[in-house]
Amino acid sequence: MTALRIRKLTYAALYLAIAMVLPFVTGQIPEIGSMLCPMHIPALLCGFMCGWPWGLAVGFIAPLLRSAVFGMPTLFPTAVAMAFELAVYGGVSGLLIRLLPKKKGIVYAVLPIAMIAGRAVWGAVRVILAGLSGSSFTWAMFLAGAITNAIPGIILHLILIPILVIAMEKAGLSLNK
C-alpha cells in the first residue's frame, strides 16, 4: 500500500469519525441543530480532499454506521436515503474538483452541483423506499426535506465548505490527485 493511499485511508477515517460526532455538537442547538445537516460536511470535505471513491464511501457509510451505533438517524427510511445522498455528495465533489480546471475558487462551482445532485438522489431514493414500504413520498415532502427544512444547513455548507477546502488546500492537505 502506497503512502498516499494510507494517508487517504487515514483522512477518510477521520472524516467518518467527524460524521459520527458532529451531530452531537449541532444537536446542542435545539431550534436548528438537525437542520444544519452536520453529516453532510465531512462527506463533502472527504470528497474534496481525498477524492471521489473515498468521499463516496464515507458518505455512504456514515449515516448507516451512525444509525447502527447511536440509533440516529432512524435506519429506515432516513439513514438509507441519507446514505445514497451523502455518497453522491462525496463522489460528485471529489470527481468534479479533480476533472474541472484548477481555477481559483472552483469549489464555489462544484459545491452547489454536488449538493443539488445529492438532494435529487435523496428524493429518488425516498420515492423508491416509499414504494417498497407501501407509503407515499410527495413533491411537497421532497421540497420540505430537501430545501425548506434544510435552509440553515444549505447556507452553512455554502459558506463553511469553501473556506475549509481553500484553507486545507493552502496547507497542502488535499490528497485528491
trRosetta pair geometry for C-beta under 8 A, 3 or more apart (Angstrom, degrees):
i j d omega theta_ij theta_ji phi_ij phi_ji
1 5 5.1 -120 -174 86 87 128
1 6 5.7 103 131 -58 116 91
2 5 4.6 96 58 7 82 103
2 6 7.0 -145 96 -5 44 86
3 6 5.6 -55 -149 37 33 112
3 7 6.4 35 152 -19 66 104
4 7 5.7 -53 -149 36 32 111
4 8 6.4 33 152 -19 65 104
4 175 6.5 156 -165 -159 86 108
4 177 7.5 -78 -157 50 141 118
5 8 5.6 -51 -147 35 33 112
5 9 6.3 35 153 -19 64 105
6 9 5.7 -52 -147 37 31 113
6 10 6.3 33 152 -19 64 106
7 10 5.6 -55 -147 38 31 112
7 11 6.2 31 155 -17 66 106
7 175 5.7 -175 112 -105 113 145
8 11 5.8 -54 -144 39 30 109
8 12 6.1 32 155 -21 65 108
8 50 4.7 118 -148 -152 88 103
8 51 6.9 -19 -137 24 133 110
8 54 5.5 -131 174 -69 105 151
8 175 5.1 -166 -84 127 84 148
9 12 5.7 -53 -144 37 28 112
9 13 6.4 31 154 -20 62 105
9 54 7.9 -136 -86 -116 40 121
10 13 5.7 -53 -150 34 30 111
10 14 6.5 32 150 -19 63 105
11 14 5.5 -54 -152 35 34 115
11 15 6.4 33 151 -17 67 103
11 46 7.1 154 132 -127 95 78
11 49 6.2 -127 165 120 143 121
11 50 5.2 179 94 -77 126 118
11 54 7.4 42 87 165 100 152
11 173 7.9 142 -112 176 134 95
11 175 6.3 178 14 12 156 140
12 15 5.7 -51 -147 37 34 110
12 16 6.3 37 151 -20 65 104
12 46 5.7 77 -118 -148 68 122
12 50 5.5 107 -65 -144 89 175
12 54 4.4 -119 -87 -166 126 111
12 57 6.7 19 -167 81 138 116
12 58 5.3 -147 -161 -61 88 119
13 16 5.6 -52 -148 36 32 114
13 17 6.4 35 151 -20 64 104
14 17 5.7 -53 -149 35 32 112
14 18 6.5 34 151 -20 64 103
15 18 5.5 -50 -147 35 34 113
15 19 6.4 38 151 -22 64 103
15 42 4.1 152 -171 -177 82 103
15 43 7.3 132 161 -74 121 30
15 45 6.0 -168 -120 86 120 103
15 46 4.0 143 135 -71 174 111
15 49 7.9 170 -63 56 134 126
15 50 7.5 -116 -5 -7 144 135
15 58 5.1 10 102 -158 118 158
16 19 5.6 -51 -150 34 33 114
16 20 6.7 35 150 -21 63 103
16 42 7.1 168 -68 143 22 141
16 46 7.9 55 -46 -80 66 150
16 58 5.1 -130 -71 -137 85 95
16 61 6.4 -15 -125 92 121 121
16 62 5.9 -151 -136 -87 70 87
16 65 7.3 29 -173 53 109 156
17 20 5.6 -52 -152 31 35 113
17 21 6.4 14 157 -5 67 112
18 21 6.1 -69 -143 46 31 99
18 22 5.5 38 165 -36 72 112
18 41 7.5 -90 134 96 121 103
18 42 4.3 158 87 -85 112 135
19 22 6.3 -37 -120 23 23 114
19 38 7.8 152 -139 126 53 83
19 39 4.7 62 -155 -139 93 81
19 41 7.9 -178 -93 66 74 75
19 42 4.2 -120 -58 57 88 141
19 43 6.7 69 -94 -44 133 79
19 58 6.8 155 -13 170 147 98
19 62 3.8 -51 138 -141 151 131
19 66 6.9 -110 133 -50 90 127
20 23 7.9 -78 169 23 23 100
20 62 7.1 -136 -57 -148 65 82
20 65 6.8 -59 -90 109 107 112
20 66 5.5 -173 -119 -91 66 94
20 69 7.0 4 -145 63 116 149
20 70 7.7 146 -163 -17 84 128
21 24 5.7 -55 -171 27 55 115
21 25 7.0 48 141 -19 79 102
22 25 5.5 -53 -155 32 45 113
22 26 6.4 28 156 -7 76 105
22 38 4.1 -169 127 166 109 121
22 39 6.8 163 70 -76 118 49
22 41 6.6 -139 178 52 169 124
22 42 6.8 -177 -6 -23 144 115
23 26 5.9 -58 -138 47 37 101
23 27 5.7 50 157 -35 67 108
23 33 7.8 87 -164 161 65 102
23 34 7.7 31 -148 -105 100 68
23 38 4.8 176 -78 65 59 135
23 39 6.3 -6 -52 -47 109 90
23 66 7.1 85 17 -162 142 147
23 72 7.1 -161 132 113 151 116
24 27 5.6 -52 -145 29 26 121
24 28 7.6 40 152 -32 54 93
25 28 6.3 -49 -175 9 35 112
25 38 7.1 149 61 -131 92 152
26 29 6.0 -53 -171 32 56 105
26 33 4.4 140 141 -157 76 76
26 34 7.3 137 120 -68 114 30
26 36 4.7 -132 -154 59 142 137
26 38 4.5 -165 7 -58 143 131
27 30 7.8 31 177 -87 54 52
27 33 4.5 99 -110 170 29 148
27 34 7.2 41 -99 -58 73 74
28 33 6.6 142 41 -101 34 131
29 32 5.5 -31 128 60 115 77
29 33 4.4 154 68 -70 74 83
29 36 7.4 65 66 -21 131 134
30 33 6.1 -15 -96 -6 17 119
32 35 4.5 -70 -161 50 70 119
32 36 6.1 84 139 -42 90 90
32 152 4.8 28 -169 26 127 177
33 36 6.2 -56 -167 13 28 111
33 38 8.0 -23 176 -28 70 121
34 37 7.8 50 167 -66 49 43
35 149 5.9 -127 -116 166 96 70
35 150 6.3 -172 -161 -114 72 34
35 151 7.3 -13 176 51 118 62
35 152 4.4 68 123 45 112 119
35 153 5.7 -149 149 -26 55 97
36 152 5.6 -58 -82 118 61 109
36 153 4.7 132 -166 -88 23 82
36 156 5.5 24 -150 12 86 162
37 40 4.3 14 143 3 109 126
37 41 7.6 138 111 -28 78 79
37 150 5.8 34 -43 -143 128 100
37 153 3.3 75 14 -155 105 153
37 154 7.8 59 19 -47 139 51
37 156 7.7 173 49 61 89 123
37 157 7.1 -29 77 -44 121 123
38 41 6.1 -41 -166 11 47 114
38 153 7.9 -109 -42 -120 43 113
39 42 6.7 -54 -161 38 48 99
39 43 6.6 45 149 -17 72 112
39 62 5.3 159 -165 136 116 133
39 63 6.1 102 145 -72 164 84
39 66 7.0 -107 -96 -5 139 159
39 82 7.0 48 86 174 141 131
39 86 6.3 -50 130 -96 104 146
40 43 5.8 -67 -153 41 35 112
40 44 6.1 31 156 -18 72 110
40 86 6.4 -138 -108 -107 58 94
40 89 6.1 -145 -153 -130 82 171
40 118 7.8 124 -134 129 109 160
40 153 6.6 90 33 175 141 124
40 157 6.2 -44 112 -90 126 136
41 44 6.1 -61 -150 38 26 107
41 45 6.2 20 158 -14 64 112
41 156 8.0 -57 -76 126 114 111
41 157 6.7 -147 -88 -106 75 88
41 160 6.9 -27 -124 105 117 132
41 161 6.8 -153 -135 -81 74 92
42 45 5.5 -56 -138 43 34 111
42 46 5.9 39 160 -25 68 105
42 58 6.6 -108 133 151 98 131
42 62 6.9 149 82 -101 119 153
43 46 5.9 -53 -147 33 26 111
43 47 6.7 27 153 -18 60 104
43 55 6.3 90 179 -169 62 80
43 58 5.7 -175 -113 106 64 97
43 59 3.6 80 -146 -95 121 89
43 62 6.3 -115 -68 14 103 148
43 86 4.1 -122 -105 -170 168 98
43 87 7.7 -86 -158 -64 129 24
43 89 4.7 69 120 89 119 123
43 90 4.4 -97 178 -54 81 103
44 47 5.8 -57 -155 34 32 111
44 48 6.4 25 154 -13 67 108
44 55 7.4 33 -131 -150 16 121
44 89 5.2 -69 -74 162 76 112
44 90 6.6 -124 -81 -84 27 58
44 93 5.2 106 -150 -34 69 168
44 111 7.1 47 -163 -129 133 87
44 114 6.5 125 -122 116 97 144
44 115 8.0 1 -95 -71 131 83
44 157 6.9 106 3 -154 165 114
44 161 5.4 -39 120 -126 140 136
45 48 5.7 -58 -146 41 33 109
45 49 5.7 9 164 -3 70 118
45 161 6.8 -143 -69 -135 79 87
45 164 6.2 -44 -107 117 117 135
45 165 7.0 -154 -122 -76 72 83
45 168 7.8 96 -158 0 103 160
46 49 6.2 -66 -133 49 24 97
46 50 5.2 -24 -174 26 67 120
46 54 5.6 -127 166 125 102 95
46 55 4.4 157 104 -102 87 67
46 58 4.4 4 93 46 174 152
46 59 7.2 -161 62 -40 127 81
46 90 5.3 -11 80 -132 103 116
46 94 7.6 -38 116 -63 63 121
47 50 7.2 -57 -99 53 12 79
47 51 7.2 -62 -157 119 45 13
47 52 6.1 31 -145 -103 89 46
47 54 7.4 179 -92 82 41 76
47 55 2.6 68 -78 -121 71 163
47 56 7.3 83 -96 -37 100 57
47 59 7.3 15 -48 -35 109 125
47 89 6.6 -152 -13 129 146 64
47 90 3.8 -178 -57 -159 107 51
47 91 6.4 -90 -116 -21 124 13
47 92 7.1 11 -170 62 155 46
47 93 3.5 98 106 74 135 103
47 94 3.5 -118 -169 -36 75 90
47 95 7.8 -47 -170 -2 109 62
47 97 7.4 128 135 14 87 125
47 114 7.1 156 95 -138 159 151
47 176 7.9 43 154 -92 44 138
48 55 7.3 95 -3 -85 44 139
48 93 5.1 -54 -55 149 76 116
48 94 6.5 -121 -57 -84 23 61
48 97 5.4 83 -129 -17 68 167
48 107 6.7 36 -130 -119 134 111
48 110 7.7 131 -99 105 98 139
48 161 7.6 146 -20 -179 153 102
48 165 4.8 -66 156 -117 155 120
48 174 7.3 -73 142 -123 77 103
48 176 6.5 -102 162 -22 34 151
49 165 7.3 -144 -60 -124 85 77
49 168 6.0 -41 -101 129 119 148
49 173 6.4 -24 -146 126 119 91
49 174 5.3 -124 -136 -120 63 60
49 175 6.1 47 157 27 70 81
49 176 6.1 -172 166 -26 14 104
50 54 3.7 -63 120 78 128 148
50 55 6.3 162 65 -45 97 77
50 94 6.9 -40 78 -113 62 129
50 175 5.2 9 -114 69 52 112
50 176 6.2 55 89 -68 9 82
51 54 5.4 80 64 20 77 103
51 55 6.8 -151 97 -6 33 98
51 94 4.6 91 176 -171 27 124
51 98 6.5 42 -126 -56 82 140
51 175 6.9 -80 -19 104 96 82
51 176 4.4 157 -69 -122 69 78
51 177 7.8 -74 -69 27 118 38
52 55 5.6 -60 -136 43 30 110
52 56 5.8 34 165 -23 68 108
52 90 7.1 128 -148 135 47 71
52 91 4.7 53 -164 -150 93 56
52 92 7.5 86 -122 -36 106 12
52 93 7.7 165 -97 70 72 54
52 94 3.3 -177 -66 93 52 116
52 95 4.1 43 -75 -53 141 79
52 98 7.1 -91 -21 10 102 134
53 56 5.8 -55 -147 37 27 113
53 57 6.3 25 155 -18 63 109
53 91 7.8 46 -82 -112 25 81
53 94 7.4 -118 11 116 40 155
54 57 5.7 -54 -146 37 31 110
54 58 6.2 26 158 -14 66 107
54 90 7.3 -114 102 171 53 123
54 94 7.0 151 53 -103 78 159
55 58 6.0 -55 -141 41 28 106
55 59 5.9 29 159 -19 63 112
55 89 7.2 -120 165 106 110 66
55 90 2.5 -172 157 179 82 89
55 91 5.7 -171 93 -55 102 34
55 93 6.0 -136 -176 63 164 100
55 94 4.2 -178 13 -29 137 128
56 59 5.9 -60 -146 40 24 112
56 60 6.3 19 159 -17 62 110
56 87 4.8 42 -159 -165 68 79
56 88 7.8 44 -117 -71 82 21
56 90 5.0 -163 -57 95 31 107
56 91 3.7 49 -79 -70 103 98
56 94 7.3 -96 -25 34 82 136
57 60 6.0 -59 -146 37 27 106
57 61 6.0 14 163 -11 65 114
57 87 7.7 59 -58 -124 15 90
57 90 7.4 -102 35 114 45 150
58 61 6.1 -62 -138 43 26 104
58 62 5.9 38 165 -39 65 108
58 86 7.8 -94 110 145 66 113
58 90 5.7 161 61 -110 91 161
59 62 6.3 -45 -140 16 22 115
59 83 7.4 123 136 -163 69 45
59 85 7.7 -127 172 97 114 51
59 86 3.3 -166 -168 135 89 82
59 87 4.2 174 98 -76 112 34
59 88 7.2 -133 133 30 154 38
59 89 5.4 170 -121 58 144 94
59 90 3.6 -158 -24 -1 124 123
59 91 7.1 -101 36 -17 143 79
60 64 7.1 -1 152 3 62 122
60 83 4.8 50 -154 -177 58 89
60 84 7.3 37 -113 -81 84 34
60 86 6.7 -172 -60 85 32 93
60 87 3.9 39 -63 -79 88 114
60 90 7.9 -101 -16 40 71 133
61 64 6.0 -83 -157 50 37 106
61 65 5.3 27 161 -20 81 118
61 83 7.5 80 -45 -136 13 101
62 65 6.1 -62 -139 39 21 105
62 66 6.1 16 165 -16 62 112
62 83 7.7 172 56 -110 65 68
62 86 6.0 -81 51 125 119 160
63 66 5.7 -56 -139 41 31 110
63 67 6.1 35 158 -23 65 107
63 73 6.0 -18 -159 36 102 111
63 78 7.6 -134 -179 130 129 78
63 79 4.3 179 147 -149 102 76
63 80 8.0 -133 111 -35 124 16
63 82 3.9 135 -84 99 170 121
63 83 5.0 -129 59 -65 113 70
63 86 6.2 150 -16 11 112 141
64 67 5.7 -54 -149 35 28 113
64 68 6.4 26 153 -17 63 107
64 75 7.5 55 -133 -131 64 84
64 79 5.5 125 -88 158 47 117
64 80 7.5 64 -88 -88 94 49
64 83 5.2 35 -38 -87 102 130
65 68 5.7 -56 -147 38 32 110
65 69 6.0 17 159 -9 68 112
66 69 6.1 -59 -136 45 28 102
66 70 5.6 -27 -178 33 68 112
66 72 6.7 -54 145 89 100 59
66 73 7.0 51 101 11 113 65
66 79 7.2 -165 70 -121 88 120
67 70 7.3 -68 -110 59 14 72
67 71 6.7 29 -164 -139 51 15
67 72 6.8 -130 -106 86 57 11
67 73 5.7 -43 -85 67 100 56
67 74 6.7 55 -136 169 113 10
67 75 4.6 128 161 -82 142 69
67 78 7.7 158 -94 87 129 97
67 79 3.8 -32 -46 -79 147 162
68 75 7.6 68 -65 -89 63 112
71 74 7.5 1 171 -96 65 54
73 78 4.0 -113 150 123 125 129
73 79 4.8 170 79 -64 96 81
73 82 6.3 99 45 0 147 150
74 77 7.9 29 100 35 102 36
74 78 4.8 88 61 29 78 123
74 79 6.5 -145 94 -12 35 97
75 78 7.4 102 83 55 8 80
75 79 4.9 -50 -129 41 37 127
75 80 6.6 54 165 -34 63 91
76 79 7.3 -52 -54 44 34 87
76 80 5.7 25 -106 -6 64 127
76 129 7.1 -168 -161 -165 87 127
76 133 7.6 145 159 -74 119 138
77 80 5.6 -75 -160 51 52 111
77 81 5.3 44 152 -21 89 114
77 126 6.3 101 143 -125 139 70
77 129 4.2 123 -131 137 125 149
77 130 7.3 -12 -76 -59 166 63
77 133 7.2 -108 -60 -11 116 146
78 81 6.3 -68 -150 39 21 103
78 82 6.1 16 159 -15 63 113
79 82 5.5 -56 -140 42 31 113
79 83 6.2 44 155 -34 65 99
80 83 5.8 -47 -154 21 28 116
80 84 7.4 20 153 -9 58 100
80 125 7.1 -158 126 161 86 125
80 129 6.3 134 94 -95 131 142
81 84 6.2 -58 -160 37 36 105
81 85 6.3 35 147 -18 68 111
81 122 5.3 76 164 -153 100 74
81 125 4.5 161 -125 103 76 119
81 126 5.0 36 -119 -68 145 78
81 129 6.2 -92 -64 0 103 149
82 85 5.3 -57 -143 41 37 115
82 86 5.8 27 163 -13 74 109
82 122 7.0 24 -93 -119 40 110
83 86 6.4 -57 -139 42 22 101
83 87 6.2 29 156 -23 59 110
84 87 5.6 -53 -144 34 29 116
84 88 6.6 30 156 -18 63 103
84 121 5.3 -137 139 145 103 113
84 122 6.7 163 86 -88 96 51
84 125 4.6 145 52 -59 150 154
85 88 6.0 -61 -159 35 28 108
85 89 6.6 32 146 -22 65 104
85 118 4.6 77 -172 177 72 90
85 119 6.7 45 -141 -85 113 33
85 121 5.7 170 -96 85 54 99
85 122 3.7 24 -83 -71 121 103
85 125 7.3 -118 -43 29 82 137
86 89 5.1 -42 -146 30 41 119
86 90 6.3 35 157 -12 68 103
86 118 6.8 56 -79 -150 25 129
87 90 6.1 -58 -148 42 29 104
87 91 5.9 23 156 -15 65 115
88 91 5.7 -58 -134 45 28 109
88 92 5.6 21 170 -13 68 113
88 114 7.2 164 135 -165 76 71
88 117 5.2 -144 162 124 122 98
88 118 4.2 171 87 -97 110 68
88 121 4.6 145 -30 21 155 153
89 92 6.6 -62 -139 40 16 100
89 93 6.1 9 165 -12 58 115
89 114 5.3 82 -144 160 54 106
89 115 6.9 37 -115 -91 96 48
89 117 7.8 166 -79 79 45 93
89 118 4.2 21 -59 -80 80 148
90 93 6.2 -58 -139 40 23 106
90 94 6.1 16 164 -13 61 115
91 94 6.1 -67 -149 41 23 106
91 95 6.0 15 161 -15 64 114
92 95 5.9 -58 -139 40 28 107
92 96 5.9 17 168 -11 67 113
92 110 7.8 172 137 -176 84 88
92 113 6.5 -141 157 118 127 91
92 114 4.1 168 94 -114 113 80
92 117 4.9 122 -65 67 166 149
92 118 7.1 -133 24 -47 133 87
93 96 6.5 -61 -139 42 22 102
93 97 6.1 18 165 -16 61 114
93 110 5.8 101 -136 147 64 113
93 111 6.8 32 -114 -100 108 52
93 114 4.1 15 -61 -92 82 161
94 97 6.3 -58 -139 37 23 106
94 98 6.4 16 161 -14 59 114
94 176 5.9 -151 -148 -124 82 129
95 98 6.0 -71 -157 39 26 108
95 99 6.1 7 160 -8 68 117
96 99 5.9 -63 -134 44 31 101
96 100 5.5 20 175 -14 72 114
96 110 4.4 165 105 -131 125 107
96 113 6.3 111 -75 84 173 137
96 114 6.9 -138 24 -58 134 98
97 100 6.7 -47 -122 38 20 102
97 106 6.6 132 -129 111 70 117
97 107 6.8 20 -108 -93 115 71
97 110 5.2 33 -67 -123 78 175
97 176 6.1 33 98 124 117 156
98 176 5.5 -123 -74 161 100 107
98 177 7.9 163 -125 -122 105 12
100 103 7.8 -67 138 19 100 93
100 106 5.6 168 104 -166 126 134
100 109 7.3 -153 167 89 169 127
100 110 6.7 -153 22 -73 146 109
101 106 7.0 -169 84 -93 63 138
102 106 6.8 -101 -142 -9 30 147
103 106 5.0 116 62 -59 77 101
105 108 4.9 -12 173 9 89 118
105 109 7.7 85 130 -10 77 89
105 162 7.6 22 -143 -158 68 126
105 166 7.8 2 -92 -89 53 125
106 109 5.7 -55 -165 37 53 108
106 110 6.0 45 143 -18 80 110
107 110 5.6 -59 -136 43 35 108
107 111 5.8 43 165 -32 70 107
107 161 7.1 -156 168 126 120 92
107 162 4.7 150 110 -118 123 81
107 165 4.7 156 -118 89 156 148
107 166 6.6 -129 24 -53 147 84
108 111 6.4 -37 -132 24 22 114
108 112 7.9 15 168 -6 49 101
108 162 5.6 31 -73 -103 74 143
109 112 7.2 -67 -165 36 28 97
109 113 6.9 21 150 -13 63 116
110 113 5.8 -69 -156 40 35 112
110 114 6.1 32 155 -19 74 109
111 114 5.9 -58 -147 37 29 108
111 115 6.2 25 158 -18 65 109
111 157 7.1 177 -179 145 120 98
111 158 6.6 142 125 -114 136 60
111 161 5.6 142 -122 95 136 137
111 162 6.4 -85 -28 -59 152 91
112 115 5.5 -56 -143 39 35 112
112 116 6.1 34 159 -19 69 105
112 158 7.2 33 -74 -107 88 104
113 116 6.0 -55 -146 37 28 107
113 117 6.2 26 156 -17 63 110
114 117 5.8 -57 -145 40 28 111
114 118 6.1 29 157 -20 64 110
115 118 5.8 -55 -145 37 27 111
115 119 6.4 23 158 -15 63 108
115 154 7.0 107 -179 -129 147 86
115 157 6.6 135 -93 113 135 145
115 158 8.0 -44 -26 -69 163 85
116 119 6.0 -58 -147 39 29 107
116 120 6.3 31 154 -21 64 107
117 120 5.8 -55 -149 35 30 112
117 121 6.4 27 155 -16 64 106
118 121 5.8 -56 -149 38 31 109
118 122 6.3 37 151 -24 65 104
119 122 5.3 -46 -145 32 35 118
119 123 6.5 38 154 -19 63 101
119 146 4.2 103 -168 -154 115 114
119 147 7.6 75 -169 -57 151 72
119 150 8.0 -158 -108 62 125 164
120 123 5.8 -54 -154 35 31 112
120 124 6.5 30 150 -17 65 106
121 124 5.6 -53 -146 38 35 111
121 125 6.2 33 156 -17 68 106
122 125 6.0 -58 -147 39 27 108
122 126 6.3 29 153 -21 64 107
122 145 7.5 -142 133 125 125 118
122 146 6.3 157 81 -95 126 103
123 126 5.6 -54 -147 35 30 112
123 127 6.5 33 154 -21 64 102
123 137 7.7 167 -162 143 65 129
123 142 4.5 45 -126 -135 116 118
123 145 7.8 152 -89 79 79 118
123 146 6.0 -26 -59 -54 107 142
124 127 5.7 -51 -153 32 33 112
124 128 6.6 31 151 -16 64 105
125 128 5.6 -54 -149 38 36 112
125 129 6.1 33 154 -17 69 107
126 129 5.7 -54 -140 41 31 109
126 130 6.1 36 156 -23 64 105
126 137 4.6 160 136 -148 98 160
126 141 7.5 -149 143 120 142 117
126 142 7.1 169 71 -93 140 84
126 145 7.4 114 -74 78 168 161
127 130 5.8 -53 -147 35 28 112
127 131 6.5 29 153 -19 61 106
127 137 5.0 -132 -91 68 52 127
128 131 5.7 -56 -153 35 30 113
128 132 6.5 28 151 -18 65 106
129 132 5.6 -53 -146 37 34 112
129 133 6.2 16 159 -5 67 110
129 137 7.6 68 67 -37 82 142
130 133 6.1 -67 -144 47 28 98
130 135 4.7 -93 -153 83 80 82
130 136 5.5 58 171 -154 133 11
130 137 3.8 -158 -28 -19 154 101
131 134 7.8 38 -175 -69 27 27
137 141 5.4 -119 -163 82 63 140
137 142 6.8 80 157 -55 96 87
138 141 4.7 104 54 4 73 100
138 142 7.1 -129 103 -3 44 85
139 142 5.5 -51 -152 34 35 114
139 143 6.4 33 152 -17 67 104
140 143 5.8 -52 -145 37 32 109
140 144 6.3 31 155 -18 64 108
141 144 5.8 -54 -145 39 30 111
141 145 6.1 19 161 -9 65 113
142 145 6.1 -66 -143 45 25 102
142 146 5.5 -2 172 3 67 121
143 146 6.5 -62 -122 50 19 94
143 147 5.4 -38 -167 38 60 115
143 148 6.0 52 140 -14 78 108
144 147 7.5 -54 -93 56 7 73
144 148 4.8 -43 -128 50 47 123
144 149 5.5 47 166 -16 70 107
145 148 7.9 24 -3 47 19 85
145 149 6.0 -15 -113 39 30 124
145 150 7.2 42 160 -26 38 112
146 150 6.3 -55 169 17 22 138
147 150 6.1 -86 -136 49 9 100
147 151 6.9 39 165 -64 58 79
147 154 7.5 10 -141 -39 55 150
148 151 6.5 -24 -165 -29 26 105
150 153 4.8 -58 -168 49 77 115
150 154 5.5 84 130 -32 90 98
151 154 5.6 -52 -140 34 31 113
151 155 6.4 30 161 -17 65 105
152 155 5.9 -58 -151 38 30 109
152 156 6.2 30 153 -19 65 109
153 156 5.5 -54 -144 39 33 113
153 157 6.1 31 159 -19 68 106
154 157 6.0 -56 -146 37 27 108
154 158 6.3 24 157 -17 63 110
155 158 5.9 -59 -146 38 28 109
155 159 6.4 16 159 -9 64 110
156 159 6.2 -70 -152 43 26 102
156 160 5.5 1 168 -1 70 122
157 160 6.2 -61 -121 49 24 97
157 161 5.2 19 -174 -18 67 120
158 161 7.1 -23 -97 32 13 105
158 162 7.5 6 178 -4 43 110
159 162 7.4 -89 -177 37 19 98
159 163 6.8 6 153 -11 60 118
160 163 5.8 -69 -154 39 33 111
160 164 6.1 24 159 -15 72 111
161 164 5.9 -61 -146 41 29 108
161 165 6.0 26 160 -19 68 110
162 165 5.7 -56 -138 39 31 109
162 166 6.0 27 164 -16 67 109
163 166 6.2 -60 -146 39 23 106
163 167 6.2 20 157 -16 61 113
164 167 5.8 -59 -144 40 28 110
164 168 6.1 23 160 -15 66 110
165 168 6.0 -59 -144 40 27 106
165 169 6.2 28 156 -20 64 107
165 174 7.9 55 -166 -85 74 114
166 169 5.8 -53 -146 36 29 112
166 170 6.4 30 155 -18 63 106
167 170 5.8 -56 -150 36 30 111
167 171 6.3 22 153 -13 65 110
168 171 5.6 -58 -144 43 34 109
168 173 4.1 -77 -173 65 88 121
168 174 6.1 113 123 -54 96 77
169 172 7.7 46 179 -69 32 22
169 173 7.2 -91 -71 51 24 74
169 174 4.8 16 -105 -25 71 129
174 177 7.6 115 126 -46 89 84
